Amino acid sequence: MAPQPILLAPDVVAKHGIHIKPHEAAFRENSATIVMPSKEAAFLNPVQEFNRDLSTIAIISWSQMLDGEKRARFDARQRKQKGKRAKTDEPEAKRVKTEDAAPREYTPYKFKILEALSATGLRSIRYAKEIPLLGTVLANDLAPTAVQALRRNLALNFPPDRPIDEWAPLAAKDKEEDAEGQEQAQTAPPSDENLAIHPDCKVQVNQGDAIALMYSHRDPPLRFDVVDLDPYGTASPFLDAAVQSVTDGGLLCVTCTDLAVLAGHNYPEKCWSLYGGVSIKAEYSHEAALRLVLHAIASAAGKYGRYIQPMLSLSIDFYLRVFVRVWSRPETVKQNASQTGLVYTCSRCSAFHIQRMGRATESVSSKTGHANWKFGSASGPPTDTHCAECGGTFHVGGPMWFGPLHDQTFCEELLGTLDSGKHSVHTEPRIRGMVTTAMDELEAPFYFHPAKIAGLFHCASPSLANVVNGLLNAGFQVSRSHCIPGSVKTDASRADVYDLYRTWIRSNPVNPERLKDGSAAKGLLSRVRDDGTPDTKQDFDLETEHPDTDRVIKGSTSDNKAVRYQMNPQANWGPGTAAKGHRKRVHRSLAPEEINRRAQERRSQKWSEDSEQTDTA
């Protein structure tokens, strides 16, 4: 279960000059205290505490890596300058004076964050309180009601006359005073305009359009070290501006909650218009959704000679969260074509074939030792018009990202941050479990679910251990996937996975009456041996236990406190309802089709009115 917000008594909030109205609620999440107005004013989803916890720990880990990189460059410059001074022909007295001078000390780098869509400011407040190396965070929102709520929350968390450490969750003894405090809160007049914020508060407030704000910070000296995008719905309108406003080596954090578009199959045209790729209908659609988002980010960055380095890409509950570093190097951007591709998915059995958009070949010079890349067009198509396994037709998905989803070093750094014990978050067990699972994932694209494959064959499902044993004993690599419970990733082809199930069916026969003409099972089991059992290109040993099976199932780092796959955190949980305080102005389209449609509506309305008048007469 996700931790519930810790409610604060209204009288406790009133002591700080903030009076809660009847429709408002105050609660604490980790280090931040929030007075959240009505649903019309600003949006906040308590279920996404995991998102905010993960983002905080991820940014802390990235900042430690960045600071280490800057420290290494600083030390290298110091050594270089010291070597130059030793070789100069300066007079002895001047050289001694220079060498006796105190050496420069490295100053930890203080970075700046942009939270482009702040709403109540909960995320920015937590960043300011919980990230040690943070310099400033710019909290922006377009809605005046959200900015007003943000200022109230800043005054509550950063009061000018009281240490923040004195704030504590509501104690049990204070619950008896709730009724009296509520009455006081309802009768006290609001004083929003008189709220004071501590001058040393790290959070700066801006009201404006997020895209325009990011475009105004495209120049390198003005760029942000971290850009955090957590919109209600898709993040695609903000990506072009975001990849230009983040500094070289900076971190771009993106959330997308429109999984109905990204991981569903009912809106391929919408997915194409938003992300430049088509979603697929398959059991591994959530991983495909991650790859579609990364493709959209990489495409946006590539236009400006920048490339992305995915650090952590997670499919969580009802949304996606990706952390990528953005770098400027046109030579590396050329590799995007070879890391992007289409996927042909069988409409019956979900077998897939990947068509890369380009080809990149690396060669190392024998003289200099430098790596040289040669680029060319990819060959294709990767398959015939019909599936070789079941005879089904193919649907085309993508283009999408087929490079790495996670960075091993970053995942280890993130887990190390948790191990340090200096940064406590409520959802730490789930962060440990999910990041550990992601770190152990193979780079091979797309997972499968043993029960789903068994459903295709209409056979009894083998255990997870049997499936892992069979693949490992055949020499393939195997890992779990963080996307859904029970999922498996392997470098074996889909044909090999189906042969594993055909081997299983020899000792666990399928009822012939269940094999209907035109079904996937009928096609998958069409090849038989002389004895009537399924024929395979390779036999698999599912019973002999492999030494690595337990490690694959339980993970590389066994931790009883880690939670790999979260159960539903709350009843009726989900993305929540968007705030209604601000509505984007809709401009009338001047497209010919739209003009004709409006004219037709006016004619239909006039015809309907004339008909009513005639009937009345």
C-alpha positions as CSV (number, residue, x, y, z in Angstrom):
1,M,0.0,0.0,0.0
2,A,1.2,3.5,-0.8
3,P,1.4,5.7,2.4
4,Q,-1.6,7.8,3.0
5,P,-1.1,11.6,3.3
6,I,-0.6,12.6,7.0
7,L,-3.4,15.1,7.6
8,L,-2.6,18.3,9.6
9,A,-5.1,19.8,12.0
10,P,-6.6,23.1,10.8
11,D,-5.6,24.8,14.1
12,V,-2.0,23.8,13.6
13,V,-2.0,25.4,10.1
14,A,-3.8,28.5,11.5
15,K,-0.9,29.2,13.9
16,H,1.2,30.1,10.8
17,G,-1.3,32.6,9.4
18,I,-2.7,30.2,6.8
19,H,-6.4,29.6,7.3
20,I,-8.0,26.5,5.7
21,K,-11.3,27.0,4.0
22,P,-14.0,24.3,4.3
23,H,-13.2,22.8,0.9
24,E,-9.4,22.6,1.5
25,A,-7.2,19.9,3.1
26,A,-3.7,20.1,4.5
27,F,-1.3,17.1,4.7
28,R,2.4,16.2,4.9
29,E,4.4,14.1,2.4
30,N,7.9,13.3,3.7
31,S,9.5,16.7,4.4
32,A,6.8,18.9,2.7
33,T,3.6,20.2,4.1
34,I,0.9,21.1,1.6
35,V,-2.3,23.1,1.8
36,M,-4.2,21.8,-1.2
37,P,-7.1,23.9,-2.4
38,S,-10.1,22.6,-4.2
39,K,-9.9,20.4,-7.3
40,E,-10.7,23.5,-9.3
41,A,-7.5,25.3,-8.2
42,A,-4.6,22.8,-8.7
43,F,-4.0,19.1,-9.3
44,L,-2.2,16.7,-7.0
45,N,-2.4,12.9,-6.8
46,P,-1.3,11.4,-3.5
47,V,-0.9,8.0,-5.2
48,Q,2.1,9.4,-7.1
49,E,4.2,9.7,-3.9
50,F,6.3,6.9,-5.4
51,N,7.0,9.1,-8.4
52,R,8.1,12.0,-6.3
53,D,10.2,9.8,-4.0
54,L,11.9,8.1,-6.9
55,S,12.6,11.5,-8.6
56,T,14.1,12.9,-5.5
57,I,16.5,10.0,-5.0
58,A,17.3,9.9,-8.8
59,I,18.2,13.6,-8.9
60,I,20.3,13.2,-5.7
61,S,22.2,10.3,-7.4
62,W,22.6,12.2,-10.6
63,S,23.9,15.2,-8.7
64,Q,26.5,13.1,-7.0
65,M,27.6,11.7,-10.3
66,L,27.8,15.1,-11.9
67,D,29.7,16.5,-8.9
68,G,32.1,13.6,-9.1
69,E,32.7,14.3,-12.8
70,K,33.3,18.0,-12.2
71,R,35.6,17.2,-9.3
72,A,37.7,14.8,-11.5
73,R,38.0,17.5,-14.2
74,F,39.0,20.1,-11.6
75,D,41.7,17.8,-10.1
76,A,43.0,17.1,-13.7
77,R,43.3,20.8,-14.3
78,Q,45.1,21.3,-11.0
79,R,47.6,18.5,-11.8
80,K,48.2,19.9,-15.3
81,Q,48.8,23.4,-14.0
82,K,51.2,22.1,-11.3
83,G,53.1,20.2,-14.0
84,K,53.4,23.4,-16.1
85,R,54.7,25.4,-13.2
86,A,57.4,22.8,-12.5
87,K,58.7,23.0,-16.1
88,T,58.8,26.8,-16.3
89,D,62.1,28.8,-16.2
90,E,60.8,31.2,-13.6
91,P,63.2,32.6,-10.9
92,E,63.6,30.4,-7.9
93,A,62.1,32.9,-5.5
94,K,59.0,33.4,-7.6
95,R,58.5,29.7,-8.1
96,V,58.8,29.0,-4.4
97,K,56.3,31.8,-3.6
98,T,53.9,30.3,-6.1
99,E,54.3,26.8,-4.8
100,D,53.8,27.9,-1.2
101,A,50.5,29.6,-2.1
102,A,47.4,27.7,-0.8
103,P,46.1,25.4,-3.4
104,R,42.6,26.0,-4.7
105,E,39.9,23.8,-3.2
106,Y,37.1,22.3,-5.1
107,T,33.6,23.8,-4.4
108,P,30.7,21.4,-4.8
109,Y,28.5,22.3,-7.7
110,K,25.1,23.7,-6.9
111,F,22.7,23.1,-9.7
112,K,19.3,24.5,-10.7
113,I,16.1,22.7,-11.5
114,L,13.1,23.7,-13.5
115,E,9.8,22.1,-12.6
116,A,7.8,23.3,-15.6
117,L,4.4,22.2,-14.3
118,S,4.4,22.7,-10.6
119,A,0.7,22.8,-9.6
120,T,0.7,22.9,-5.8
121,G,4.5,23.0,-5.7
122,L,4.8,19.8,-3.6
123,R,7.6,18.4,-5.8
124,S,9.6,21.6,-5.8
125,I,9.3,22.0,-2.0
126,R,10.5,18.5,-1.5
127,Y,13.4,19.0,-3.9
128,A,14.4,22.2,-2.0
129,K,14.3,20.4,1.4
130,E,15.7,17.0,0.5
131,I,18.4,17.5,-2.2
132,P,21.7,18.6,-0.6
133,L,23.5,20.0,-3.7
134,L,20.5,21.9,-5.0
135,G,21.1,25.6,-5.7
136,T,17.6,26.8,-6.8
137,V,14.5,25.3,-8.2
138,L,12.2,27.4,-10.5
139,A,8.6,26.3,-10.0
140,N,6.4,27.4,-12.9
141,D,2.7,27.0,-13.6
142,L,0.3,28.7,-16.1
143,A,-2.8,28.7,-13.9
144,P,-3.1,31.7,-11.5
145,T,-4.9,29.5,-9.0
146,A,-2.1,27.0,-9.0
147,V,0.5,29.8,-8.5
148,Q,-1.5,31.1,-5.6
149,A,-1.6,27.7,-4.0
150,L,2.1,27.3,-4.6
151,R,2.9,30.6,-2.8
152,R,0.8,29.6,0.2
153,N,2.6,26.3,0.4
154,L,6.0,28.0,0.2
155,A,5.0,30.3,3.1
156,L,3.9,27.2,5.1
157,N,7.1,25.3,4.4
158,F,9.6,28.2,4.5
159,P,8.3,30.7,7.1
160,P,10.5,33.7,7.8
161,D,10.4,33.5,11.5
162,R,10.4,29.8,12.4
163,P,12.9,26.9,11.7
164,I,11.5,24.3,9.3
165,D,12.7,21.5,11.5
166,E,10.0,22.3,14.1
167,W,7.4,21.0,11.8
168,A,6.2,17.5,12.6
169,P,3.3,15.2,11.5
170,L,0.1,15.6,13.5
171,A,0.4,13.8,16.8
172,A,-2.3,11.6,18.2
173,K,-3.1,14.0,21.1
174,D,-3.8,16.7,18.6
175,K,-6.6,14.8,17.0
176,E,-8.9,15.7,19.9
177,E,-8.6,19.3,18.9
178,D,-9.6,18.8,15.3
179,A,-13.2,19.9,15.7
180,E,-12.3,23.1,17.5
181,G,-9.5,23.8,15.0
182,Q,-11.8,23.2,12.0
183,E,-14.3,25.7,13.4
184,Q,-11.6,28.3,13.9
185,A,-10.3,27.7,10.4
186,Q,-13.7,28.2,8.8
187,T,-14.4,31.5,10.6
188,A,-10.9,33.0,10.2
189,P,-10.5,35.3,7.2
190,P,-7.9,34.3,4.6
191,S,-4.8,36.4,4.3
192,D,-3.1,35.0,1.2
193,E,-1.6,38.4,0.1
194,N,0.2,38.8,3.5
195,L,2.0,35.5,3.4
196,A,5.7,35.9,3.9
197,I,8.4,33.5,2.6
198,H,11.9,33.1,4.0
199,P,14.4,35.1,1.9
200,D,16.7,32.1,1.7
201,C,14.0,29.8,0.2
202,K,15.5,27.9,-2.7
203,V,12.2,27.8,-4.6
204,Q,11.5,30.6,-7.0
205,V,8.0,31.1,-8.4
206,N,7.1,31.9,-12.0
207,Q,3.7,32.1,-13.7
208,G,3.7,31.6,-17.4
209,D,3.6,29.2,-20.3
210,A,6.1,26.3,-19.7
211,I,7.1,26.0,-23.3
212,A,7.8,29.7,-23.7
213,L,9.8,29.7,-20.5
214,M,12.0,26.8,-21.7
215,Y,12.5,28.4,-25.1
216,S,13.7,31.5,-23.3
217,H,16.4,29.4,-21.6
218,R,17.9,27.9,-24.8
219,D,21.2,29.8,-24.6
220,P,23.8,27.7,-22.8
221,P,24.4,30.1,-19.9
222,L,20.7,30.2,-19.2
223,R,20.0,26.4,-19.3
224,F,18.8,24.4,-16.4
225,D,20.7,21.4,-15.0
226,V,17.5,19.5,-14.5
227,V,14.2,19.9,-16.3
228,D,11.3,18.0,-14.7
229,L,8.1,17.5,-16.8
230,D,5.2,15.9,-14.9
231,P,2.1,16.9,-16.9
232,Y,-1.4,15.7,-16.7
233,G,-1.5,13.4,-19.7
234,T,1.2,13.6,-22.5
235,A,4.5,15.4,-22.2
236,S,5.0,15.5,-26.0
237,P,4.2,19.2,-26.5
238,F,7.0,20.1,-24.1
239,L,9.8,17.9,-25.4
240,D,11.2,20.1,-28.1
241,A,11.6,23.0,-25.7
242,A,12.9,20.8,-22.9
243,V,15.8,19.2,-24.8
244,Q,17.0,22.7,-25.7
245,S,16.8,24.2,-22.2
246,V,18.7,21.4,-20.3
247,T,22.4,21.9,-20.0
248,D,25.0,19.5,-21.4
249,G,25.0,16.4,-19.2
250,G,21.9,17.6,-17.5
251,L,19.0,15.4,-16.5
252,L,15.6,15.4,-18.2
253,C,12.8,13.8,-16.2
254,V,9.6,13.0,-18.1
255,T,6.3,11.6,-17.0
256,C,3.5,10.5,-19.3
257,T,0.2,9.3,-18.0
258,D,-1.6,8.7,-21.3
259,L,-1.0,4.9,-21.4
260,A,-4.3,4.4,-23.2
261,V,-2.5,6.0,-26.1
262,L,1.0,4.6,-25.6
263,A,0.2,1.1,-24.5
264,G,-3.2,0.6,-25.9
265,H,-4.2,-0.3,-29.5
266,N,-7.3,1.8,-30.0
267,Y,-5.6,5.1,-30.8
268,P,-2.6,4.5,-33.2
269,E,-3.3,7.7,-35.0
270,K,-3.2,9.7,-31.7
271,C,0.1,8.0,-30.7
272,W,1.6,8.9,-34.1
273,S,0.6,12.5,-33.8
274,L,2.0,12.8,-30.3
275,Y,5.1,10.6,-30.3
276,G,5.9,10.1,-33.9
277,G,5.3,6.3,-33.6
278,V,2.5,3.8,-33.7
279,S,1.6,1.7,-30.6
280,I,1.3,-2.0,-30.7
281,K,-1.2,-4.6,-29.5
282,A,0.8,-7.2,-27.6
283,E,1.5,-8.4,-24.1
284,Y,4.7,-6.3,-24.1
285,S,2.9,-3.0,-24.9
286,H,4.2,-1.3,-21.8
287,E,7.8,-1.7,-22.8
288,A,6.9,-0.6,-26.3
289,A,5.4,2.5,-24.7
290,L,8.7,3.3,-23.0
291,R,10.5,2.9,-26.2
292,L,8.0,5.2,-28.0
293,V,8.6,8.0,-25.5
294,L,12.4,7.6,-25.7
295,H,12.2,7.8,-29.4
296,A,10.2,11.0,-29.2
297,I,12.8,12.5,-26.9
298,A,15.7,11.3,-29.0
299,S,14.1,12.7,-32.2
300,A,13.5,16.1,-30.6
301,A,17.1,16.3,-29.3
302,G,18.6,15.0,-32.5
303,K,17.4,18.1,-34.4
304,Y,19.8,20.2,-32.4
305,G,22.8,18.0,-32.5
306,R,22.0,16.5,-29.1
307,Y,21.6,12.9,-28.1
308,I,20.1,11.2,-25.0
309,Q,21.5,8.7,-22.6
310,P,18.7,6.8,-20.8
311,M,19.5,6.4,-17.2
312,L,16.3,4.8,-15.9
313,S,13.1,4.1,-17.8
314,L,10.2,2.7,-15.8
315,S,6.6,1.7,-16.5
316,I,4.8,2.4,-13.2
317,D,1.1,1.7,-12.4
318,F,-0.8,4.0,-14.8
319,Y,2.2,6.1,-16.1
320,L,5.7,6.1,-17.4
321,R,8.7,7.9,-15.8
322,V,12.0,8.2,-17.7
323,F,15.3,9.9,-16.6
324,V,17.7,10.7,-19.5
325,R,20.9,12.7,-19.7
326,V,21.1,15.1,-22.7
327,W,24.5,15.6,-24.4
328,S,25.6,17.7,-27.3
329,R,27.6,15.8,-29.9
330,P,26.5,15.6,-33.5
331,E,28.7,12.6,-34.2
332,T,26.8,10.5,-31.7
333,V,23.5,11.7,-33.0
334,K,24.3,9.8,-36.2
335,Q,23.8,6.5,-34.2
336,N,20.1,7.3,-33.6
337,A,19.1,5.6,-36.9
338,S,20.7,2.3,-35.9
339,Q,19.0,2.6,-32.4
340,T,15.6,3.2,-33.9
341,G,13.3,0.8,-35.7
342,L,10.0,-0.5,-36.6
343,V,8.5,-3.7,-35.1
344,Y,6.4,-6.2,-37.0
345,T,4.0,-7.8,-34.5
346,C,1.9,-10.9,-35.4
347,S,-1.8,-10.2,-34.9
348,R,-2.3,-13.8,-33.6
349,C,0.6,-14.9,-31.5
350,S,2.5,-11.6,-30.9
351,A,5.7,-12.8,-32.4
352,F,7.8,-9.8,-33.4
353,H,10.5,-8.9,-35.8
354,I,12.5,-5.6,-35.6
355,Q,13.5,-3.5,-38.6
356,R,16.3,-1.1,-37.8
357,M,16.2,2.2,-39.6
358,G,19.9,2.4,-40.1
359,R,23.2,0.5,-39.7
360,A,26.2,1.5,-37.7
361,T,29.5,-0.4,-37.7
362,E,32.3,0.4,-35.3
363,S,36.0,-0.2,-36.1
364,V,39.0,0.6,-34.0
365,S,42.1,2.1,-35.6
366,S,45.2,0.0,-35.1
367,K,47.4,3.1,-35.1
368,T,45.6,5.5,-32.9
369,G,43.2,3.2,-31.0
370,H,40.3,5.5,-31.7
371,A,36.9,4.1,-32.6
372,N,35.6,5.0,-36.0
373,W,31.9,4.6,-37.0
374,K,30.6,3.8,-40.5
375,F,26.9,4.4,-41.2
376,G,24.7,3.0,-43.8
377,S,21.2,1.9,-44.7
378,A,19.6,-1.1,-43.1
379,S,18.5,-4.1,-45.1
380,G,15.0,-5.6,-44.9
381,P,12.3,-6.6,-44.5
382,P,13.0,-8.8,-41.5
383,T,10.1,-11.2,-42.2
384,D,7.6,-12.5,-44.7
385,T,4.1,-11.2,-45.1
386,H,2.8,-14.0,-42.8
387,C,4.0,-15.3,-39.5
388,A,6.2,-18.3,-39.8
389,E,5.0,-19.6,-36.4
390,C,1.2,-19.4,-36.7
391,G,0.4,-18.0,-40.1
392,G,-1.0,-14.7,-38.9
393,T,-0.6,-11.3,-40.5
394,F,1.7,-8.6,-39.2
395,H,0.9,-5.2,-37.8
396,V,3.5,-2.5,-37.9
397,G,4.5,-0.5,-34.8
398,G,6.9,2.3,-34.2
399,P,9.4,3.7,-35.0
400,M,10.6,3.4,-31.5
401,W,13.9,3.4,-29.5
402,F,15.9,0.1,-29.4
403,G,18.9,1.4,-27.5
404,P,19.4,0.7,-23.8
405,L,16.6,1.6,-21.4
406,H,18.7,1.8,-18.2
407,D,22.2,2.7,-17.2
408,Q,23.9,0.2,-14.9
409,T,26.1,2.7,-13.2
410,F,23.3,5.1,-12.5
411,C,21.1,2.3,-11.0
412,E,24.0,1.3,-8.7
413,E,24.5,4.9,-7.7
414,L,20.8,5.2,-6.9
415,L,20.8,2.1,-4.8
416,G,23.9,3.4,-3.1
417,T,22.1,6.6,-2.2
418,L,19.4,4.6,-0.5
419,D,22.0,2.4,1.3
420,S,23.6,5.5,2.7
421,G,20.6,6.0,5.0
422,K,20.8,9.8,4.6
423,H,17.8,10.2,2.4
424,S,14.7,8.5,3.8
425,V,11.5,8.1,1.7
426,H,8.3,6.3,2.5
427,T,8.3,4.2,-0.7
428,E,12.0,3.0,-0.4
429,P,11.1,-0.8,-0.5
430,R,9.4,-0.3,-3.9
431,I,12.2,1.9,-5.2
432,R,14.7,-0.8,-4.3
433,G,12.7,-3.6,-5.8
434,M,11.9,-1.8,-9.1
435,V,15.4,-0.3,-9.7
436,T,17.1,-3.6,-8.8
437,T,14.8,-5.4,-11.3
438,A,15.5,-2.7,-14.0
439,M,19.2,-3.0,-13.3
440,D,19.2,-6.7,-13.9
441,E,17.1,-6.5,-17.1
442,L,18.6,-7.6,-20.4
443,E,18.9,-5.1,-23.2
444,A,17.1,-7.4,-25.5
445,P,13.8,-5.9,-26.5
446,F,10.4,-7.0,-25.2
447,Y,9.4,-9.4,-22.4
448,F,6.9,-12.2,-22.5
449,H,4.6,-13.6,-19.8
450,P,4.6,-17.4,-19.4
451,A,0.9,-17.5,-18.7
452,K,0.1,-15.5,-21.8
453,I,2.1,-17.8,-24.0
454,A,0.4,-20.8,-22.4
455,G,-2.9,-19.1,-23.3
456,L,-1.9,-19.0,-26.9
457,F,-1.2,-22.7,-26.9
458,H,-4.3,-23.5,-24.8
459,C,-2.1,-25.6,-22.6
460,A,-1.3,-25.7,-18.8
461,S,1.2,-23.0,-17.9
462,P,4.6,-24.2,-16.9
463,S,6.0,-22.6,-13.7
464,L,8.3,-19.6,-13.9
465,A,11.2,-21.8,-12.8
466,N,10.5,-24.3,-15.6
467,V,10.6,-21.6,-18.2
468,V,13.8,-20.0,-16.8
469,N,15.4,-23.5,-16.5
470,G,14.6,-24.3,-20.1
471,L,16.1,-21.1,-21.5
472,L,19.2,-21.1,-19.3
473,N,19.9,-24.8,-20.1
474,A,19.7,-24.0,-23.8
475,G,22.4,-21.3,-23.4
476,F,20.2,-18.2,-23.6
477,Q,20.3,-15.3,-21.2
478,V,17.3,-14.6,-19.0
479,S,16.1,-11.8,-16.7
480,R,12.9,-10.5,-15.2
481,S,11.2,-7.3,-16.4
482,H,10.0,-4.5,-14.1
483,C,6.9,-3.8,-16.3
484,I,4.5,-6.5,-15.1
485,P,4.7,-9.3,-12.5
486,G,5.8,-12.7,-13.8
487,S,7.3,-11.3,-17.0
488,V,10.5,-12.7,-18.5
489,K,13.1,-11.2,-20.8
490,T,15.5,-13.2,-22.9
491,D,17.8,-13.0,-25.9
492,A,16.1,-16.0,-27.3
493,S,13.9,-15.4,-30.4
494,R,10.1,-15.8,-30.2
495,A,10.4,-19.0,-32.2
496,D,12.8,-20.4,-29.6
497,V,10.3,-19.5,-26.8
498,Y,7.5,-21.3,-28.8
499,D,9.7,-24.3,-29.2
500,L,10.1,-24.4,-25.4
501,Y,6.4,-24.5,-25.0
502,R,6.1,-27.2,-27.7
503,T,8.6,-29.3,-25.7
504,W,6.5,-28.7,-22.6
505,I,3.3,-29.8,-24.4
506,R,4.8,-33.2,-25.2
507,S,4.5,-34.1,-21.6
508,N,1.4,-31.9,-21.0
509,P,-0.8,-32.5,-24.0
510,V,-3.4,-30.0,-25.3
511,N,-7.0,-31.0,-25.7
512,P,-7.5,-31.3,-29.5
513,E,-11.0,-30.0,-29.2
514,R,-9.6,-26.6,-28.2
515,L,-7.6,-26.2,-31.4
516,K,-10.1,-24.2,-33.5
517,D,-9.4,-23.4,-37.2
518,G,-7.8,-20.0,-37.6
519,S,-6.7,-19.8,-34.0
520,A,-3.1,-19.1,-33.0
521,A,-2.9,-22.4,-31.2
522,K,-3.9,-24.3,-34.4
523,G,-1.1,-22.6,-36.3
524,L,1.5,-22.9,-33.5
525,L,0.9,-26.7,-33.2
526,S,0.5,-27.4,-36.9
527,R,4.0,-29.0,-37.2
528,V,3.9,-32.5,-35.6
529,R,6.2,-35.5,-35.4
530,D,5.4,-39.0,-36.4
531,D,4.1,-39.8,-32.9
532,G,1.7,-36.8,-33.1
533,T,3.6,-34.6,-30.6
534,P,4.7,-31.0,-31.6
535,D,7.8,-30.8,-33.7
536,T,10.5,-28.4,-32.7
537,K,13.7,-27.1,-34.2
538,Q,15.3,-27.3,-30.7
539,D,14.4,-29.3,-27.7
540,F,14.5,-27.7,-24.2
541,D,15.2,-29.2,-20.8
542,L,12.7,-27.6,-18.4
543,E,13.2,-30.0,-15.5
544,T,16.9,-29.8,-14.8
545,E,17.5,-26.9,-12.4
546,H,20.1,-24.4,-13.7
547,P,22.5,-22.8,-11.1
548,D,21.3,-19.3,-12.1
549,T,17.6,-19.9,-12.0
550,D,17.2,-18.8,-8.4
551,R,19.2,-15.6,-9.1
552,V,17.0,-14.7,-12.1
553,I,13.8,-15.2,-10.2
554,K,14.8,-13.5,-7.0
555,G,17.1,-10.9,-8.4
556,S,20.9,-10.3,-8.1
557,T,20.5,-8.5,-4.8
558,S,18.2,-10.4,-2.5
559,D,16.5,-8.0,-0.1
560,N,13.5,-9.0,1.9
561,K,12.4,-5.4,2.2
562,A,12.3,-4.8,-1.5
563,V,9.0,-4.8,-3.3
564,R,9.4,-5.6,-7.0
565,Y,5.7,-5.3,-8.1
566,Q,3.3,-3.0,-6.3
567,M,-0.3,-4.0,-5.6
568,N,-3.0,-1.5,-6.2
569,P,-2.1,1.3,-3.8
570,Q,-5.7,2.5,-3.2
571,A,-9.3,1.7,-4.1
572,N,-10.4,3.5,-7.3
573,W,-6.8,4.7,-7.9
574,G,-5.6,6.1,-11.1
575,P,-4.4,9.3,-12.8
576,G,-7.0,11.4,-11.0
577,T,-9.0,14.3,-12.4
578,A,-7.4,17.4,-13.9
579,A,-7.7,20.8,-12.2
580,K,-10.6,22.9,-13.5
581,G,-9.3,26.3,-12.5
582,H,-7.6,27.0,-15.8
583,R,-8.7,26.0,-19.2
584,K,-6.5,26.6,-22.3
585,R,-8.1,29.0,-24.7
586,V,-9.2,27.1,-27.8
587,H,-8.6,28.9,-31.1
588,R,-11.1,28.4,-33.9
589,S,-9.4,26.4,-36.7
590,L,-9.3,28.0,-40.1
591,A,-8.8,24.7,-41.9
592,P,-11.2,24.3,-44.9
593,E,-12.6,21.1,-43.4
594,E,-13.3,22.8,-40.1
595,I,-15.0,25.8,-41.8
596,N,-17.2,23.5,-43.8
597,R,-18.1,21.4,-40.7
598,R,-19.2,24.6,-38.8
599,A,-21.2,25.8,-41.7
600,Q,-23.0,22.4,-41.9
601,E,-23.7,22.6,-38.2
602,R,-25.3,26.0,-38.6
603,R,-27.4,24.8,-41.5
604,S,-28.6,21.8,-39.6
605,Q,-29.4,23.9,-36.6
606,K,-31.4,26.4,-38.7
607,W,-33.2,23.6,-40.4
608,S,-34.1,22.1,-37.0
609,E,-35.4,25.5,-35.8
610,D,-37.5,26.0,-38.9
611,S,-39.0,22.6,-38.6
612,E,-40.0,23.3,-34.9
613,Q,-41.6,26.6,-35.9
614,T,-43.6,24.8,-38.7
615,D,-44.8,22.1,-36.3
616,T,-45.9,24.8,-33.8
617,A,-47.8,26.7,-36.4
